[in-house]
Amino acid sequence: MSICHLGRRGLVVLFLCSQTISVAAGQPPPQTSAVVSVTWADIVRLVGQHPRLAAGQSQIAAARGGVRAAGAIPNPTLEASIGHGRAREGTGSRVEWGLALNIPLGWIAQRRSRIDAAEAEVDVASAEASAIRREVLLQLGALFWNLVHDQSRVDALAALSGQTAGLARVVSIRVGKGEARPIELPRVEVEREKIAGELEAARISLEARQAQLAVWLGVPAGRRITAAGDLGASPTPLDPETVRAWTRQRHPLLAAARARVRGLEAELRTERRARVPAVEIRGFTEHELDRRVYGAGLSLELPLWNWSSGKIARAEARLAAGQRQLEAASLELEASVVEAEATCRTGIRLAARLKGAVLPRSEKAAAIVERMYLLGETSLLEVIDARRTLLDARRSYLGSSAQAQIECSRLRALVGKELP
């Protein structure tokens, strides 16, 4: 039977079949051997290999070395002298020499406070390493969920592109039969090209996301990455009061600020104890031409010109600044928690509303308008407008879902819970 003799019911069947065929044809052929599926667990394992974390561990090791250096006992000083001596009377002469051993004791008063300051630096480095881990998780997590978003957007546009191609074929048939105005054919072709352009741009964005993640994962060139994530799985919101309490207790930036304050307090104690006069014990022996001398001595620093007043004032000012910075960091983090919690809840509710109310209605409206068009009861412009509305709804849903995942991950990072 010639296609030109199909009735309206036959056009409906042809249109639905063409949609199914075009969607299948729009999908790229499966290349399982060239595809690398990445899960969130893979991202978490990758974090431990990140160069920034390796640098943070080196900083911790350096700080621990500083603790050993602060607790080290200063080495004694050995002085030696040698010369040739002649007697004032007679012709006697011989080699004369002397030894002196100096043992400093001034470090004893400052040793404990110096160790405390060094241990505080270890705590600072550890807290900063923990903060770096959270930042890296957020960075890679955002990349992961943006990749999931781009995959879903490409799939949606590919499906719409196939459906638009099927609609273009039906419009061509109707125009050929005289059931539609000739102007409808260029209109649907324009819409088809618009969708094709959006699909091409979405695929370029997807390839860029895949390339970014491939760099971090070390995936060889020529292999395609897919992110195994579910945008439809809504994250669980956290209680605001619990979030604030956890942030005050667990956030590494606050821990680092507190450790800096402890270090500054130890530095102030060190400067105050520097007022204790430095003591040095000395033992010596001298072998001269006509005598031998053995003895011991004690040297004491006299604080006549310098009583460490300037250094103490500087340490006090630095401590006051550190305490204010701790207060500021606490306030800033609490404000960030409030914002992140609100953004997380907003994303969850918006995605749920789009998924439960907007998307189904947009899909139903588009299907109704398409059937009405095939029955000749509406215009092509209304079909295109319904498709555009559906595309906007899908785009909003995917964007809000990805943003909800990212913002809720940021909230979990602030409170110290494992992502995502």
Order of alpha helices (4+ residues) and beta strands (2+ residues): alpha-beta-alpha-alpha-beta-beta-alpha-alpha-beta-alpha-alpha-beta-beta-alpha-alpha-alpha
